[in-house]
Amino acid sequence: MPELTLTGTLTCPFERLDTVRAALKTHIALTHAEPGCLQFDVTEDPEQPGLFHVSETFVDRAAFDAHQARAQASAWADASAGLPRDYVIRETDPLKDGS
């Protein structure tokens, strides 16, 4: 069964940084506790405040979709609403890809 990986960036303007940073802590903790979450990292670029690098891996599309549904109904969705996101989503089979 293919794993699903999302990578990319989220950009936050200075005036919303405190709100986004505060909501992000809980969002990360809740995501790590989700069934099917293999890896979830969101880190702010040390040289570009407000630019967040996002990397997530879920066991399959269903786990990713469940994560998306949970996230859309959370404080994170409110805090990050409308922020530019530049994501790439890939499905890979770790057995076929040698991972």
C-alpha positions, 0 to 999 in steps of 0.5 A, spaced: 500 500 500 502 506 498 505 511 503 503 518 502 508 524 503 507 531 503 512 536 502 513 544 501 512 550 505 507 555 508 508 562 508 505 567 514 505 574 515 509 577 521 502 580 524 500 573 524 506 569 527 504 569 534 498 566 533 500 561 528 506 559 532 502 558 538 496 553 534 502 550 531 504 546 537 498 543 539 497 541 531 503 538 531 502 534 537 495 532 535 498 530 528 503 525 531 498 522 535 494 520 529 493 513 527 497 512 520 502 518 522 509 516 520 512 523 520 510 530 521 515 536 521 513 543 521 519 548 522 520 555 521 526 557 517 531 560 521 533 565 516 526 567 514 521 568 519 514 566 517 516 561 512 515 554 515 517 548 512 512 542 512 514 534 511 509 529 513 508 522 511 502 517 512 501 510 512 496 511 506 491 516 503 486 514 508 490 516 514 492 522 510 485 524 509 483 523 516 488 527 518 486 533 513 479 532 516 481 533 523 486 539 521 480 542 518 476 542 524 481 545 529 484 551 532 490 550 527 485 551 521 483 558 524 490 560 525 492 558 518 486 560 514 488 563 508 496 562 508 499 561 502 501 554 501 506 550 496 505 543 497 507 537 493 503 530 495 506 524 492 504 517 493 510 512 494 510 504 495 516 503 500 517 496 498 517 497 490 522 504 492 526 500 496 525 505 502 
